[in-house]
Amino acid sequence: MDIPAAIAAVAPDGQLTPAQRRRILIDICRRRIRPGTGSSLEFLRRRTAMNPWPDLRPVLQGIPWVVVGAVATRAYMPERATKDLDILVRREDGDEVRERLEAAGYTFVTDLAVPGFLVHSPEGVEVDVVLGDDPWLDEALAHPRQDLAGFPVLDLPYLVLMKMESSRGRDFGDLTTMLGLASDEELSSVRAVVARYAPGEVDDLESLIYLGRFEMKDIHESAK
């Protein structure tokens, strides 16, 4: 079945939910996937923080926040280009976060399609502030990871939850890459968090893990 036919089969009006988009992509990839990534093992293992982003730590001191989105993925896979920095805060902290950012010279631009707002740094860098109220949020904010720049980053299990919920094409690629590179211990944590907060997505998670591990077969074999 080609992509237009697959879409028509599950959504006659052409409007796919994130879960429907994810399942179509999983089905296509399972039929076409081949082992190997085309990238060297050294590149896949590399973690960097080469792209400079505004340091919000002094501005938001005392307010729990984490980096999410594309910038967060550099803690778990090779760094990739993106045009903006996404951060996640509690919805109830949104007003104070905006006040602090504006006091530090950030300019409000617009509200986001999801709860949150976009600001520009004094240097013109786009910063998306996402306001969250997910049941896992307090737990995630209390236990962030750090990237090589020292920024607080959403831990892998919760980043997987966010990207599965969105399930855009780029999110799908990030998911298979991060899960494919994750250790067995990290995958156990991801499985536990998804089973707790999104039990209906467990089967899709296992498919994403399978696709990622199959693609990253060389890197896991070299570690044996």
JORA-V975380 format. One record per backbone hydrogen bond with DSSP energy under -0.5 kcal/mol. NH is the residue of the N-H (numbers start at 1). CO is the residue of the C=O. E is the energy in kcal/mol with one decimal. If there is no record, write none. Layout:
BEGIN
NH/CO/E ; NH/CO/E
END
This chain:
BEGIN
6/2/-2.4 ; 7/3/-2.4 ; 8/4/-2.5 ; 9/5/-1.9 ; 10/6/-1.1 ; 10/7/-0.5 ; 11/7/-2.7 ; 14/11/-2.6 ; 16/14/-0.8 ; 21/17/-2.6 ; 22/18/-2.5 ; 23/19/-2.2 ; 24/20/-2.0 ; 25/21/-2.3 ; 26/22/-2.6 ; 27/23/-2.3 ; 28/24/-2.4 ; 29/25/-2.6 ; 30/26/-2.6 ; 31/27/-1.3 ; 32/28/-1.1 ; 33/29/-2.5 ; 36/214/-0.6 ; 36/215/-1.1 ; 44/40/-2.2 ; 45/41/-1.9 ; 46/42/-0.8 ; 46/43/-0.8 ; 56/54/-1.0 ; 60/56/-2.8 ; 61/58/-0.5 ; 63/60/-2.6 ; 64/62/-0.5 ; 66/88/-1.5 ; 67/152/-2.9 ; 68/86/-2.5 ; 71/68/-0.5 ; 72/68/-0.8 ; 73/69/-1.0 ; 74/71/-1.1 ; 75/72/-1.8 ; 76/73/-2.3 ; 77/73/-1.3 ; 85/126/-2.4 ; 86/68/-0.6 ; 86/84/-0.5 ; 87/128/-2.9 ; 88/66/-2.7 ; 89/130/-2.5 ; 90/64/-0.5 ; 91/132/-2.4 ; 93/90/-1.3 ; 94/91/-1.6 ; 97/93/-2.6 ; 98/94/-2.5 ; 99/95/-2.4 ; 100/96/-2.6 ; 101/97/-2.4 ; 102/98/-2.6 ; 103/99/-2.2 ; 104/100/-1.4 ; 105/102/-1.5 ; 106/101/-2.7 ; 107/120/-2.5 ; 109/118/-2.9 ; 110/118/-1.1 ; 112/116/-2.1 ; 117/129/-1.9 ; 118/110/-3.3 ; 119/127/-2.5 ; 120/107/-2.2 ; 121/125/-2.6 ; 124/121/-2.4 ; 126/83/-0.6 ; 127/119/-2.8 ; 128/85/-2.8 ; 129/117/-3.2 ; 129/127/-0.6 ; 130/87/-3.3 ; 130/128/-0.7 ; 131/115/-2.5 ; 132/89/-3.2 ; 132/130/-0.7 ; 137/134/-1.7 ; 140/136/-2.3 ; 141/137/-3.0 ; 142/138/-1.6 ; 143/139/-0.7 ; 143/140/-0.9 ; 144/141/-0.5 ; 145/153/-3.2 ; 147/151/-1.6 ; 150/147/-2.0 ; 153/145/-3.3 ; 154/67/-2.4 ; 158/155/-0.8 ; 159/155/-2.2 ; 160/156/-2.6 ; 161/157/-1.7 ; 162/158/-2.3 ; 163/159/-2.4 ; 164/160/-2.5 ; 165/161/-2.0 ; 166/162/-1.6 ; 167/163/-3.0 ; 172/168/-2.4 ; 173/169/-1.9 ; 174/170/-2.3 ; 175/171/-2.8 ; 176/172/-2.3 ; 177/173/-2.1 ; 178/174/-3.0 ; 179/175/-2.7 ; 180/176/-1.9 ; 181/177/-1.8 ; 182/178/-1.2 ; 187/183/-2.5 ; 188/184/-1.9 ; 189/185/-1.7 ; 190/186/-2.4 ; 191/187/-2.8 ; 192/188/-2.1 ; 193/189/-2.3 ; 194/190/-2.7 ; 195/191/-2.5 ; 196/192/-1.5 ; 197/193/-2.6 ; 198/194/-2.7 ; 201/198/-2.5 ; 202/199/-1.2 ; 205/201/-2.4 ; 206/202/-2.3 ; 207/203/-1.8 ; 208/204/-2.4 ; 209/205/-2.7 ; 210/206/-2.5 ; 211/207/-2.6 ; 212/208/-2.6 ; 213/209/-3.0 ; 214/210/-2.4 ; 215/211/-2.1 ; 216/212/-2.2 ; 217/214/-1.2 ; 220/216/-1.6 ; 221/217/-2.2 ; 222/218/-2.1 ; 223/219/-0.7 ; 224/221/-1.0
END
